[in-house]
Amino acid sequence: MRLVAIKSQSQQDMMALHRVRSLLIRERTALMNEMRGLLAECGVIAALGASALRRLIATIMAERDDRVSGLLREILSDAQRQLFLPIVLPQSKMLLPIIVVV
C-alpha cells in the first residue's frame, strides 16, 4: 500500500484554485459553443475564439439583421454579459486569469 503525504493548507488552496479555474474555463467554453450553435441555427457562422465571438455579437447588436430575432438578441446579450464577467476571489482579491480582453 502506498502512503500519501498530507498536503499543507497552501497546497490544498492551490489545488482548489486550479480546480475552480478549470471549471470556469469549461463553463466559458460551453457557453461560447452554445452561443455559436444558436447563431448557426440562424445561418450566422461565428469564428472560433472569444474575441471573434465578442466582435460578432457586437456587430449583431449594432446592426439590424433579419436572421437574428429580437428575442435571440436579448438571449445573446445576456449570455455575453455572463461570459465576460471578471472573476474575483473574495478574500484575496485575486483576479482569475481566464478572461480574454481584446
Secondary structure, DSSP 4 states (H G I P E B T S, - for coil): ----PPPPHHHHHHHHHHHHHHHHHHHHHHHHHHHHHHHHHTT----SSHHHHHHHHHHHHHS--TTS-HHHHHHHHHHHHHHT---B-TTT-PBPTT----
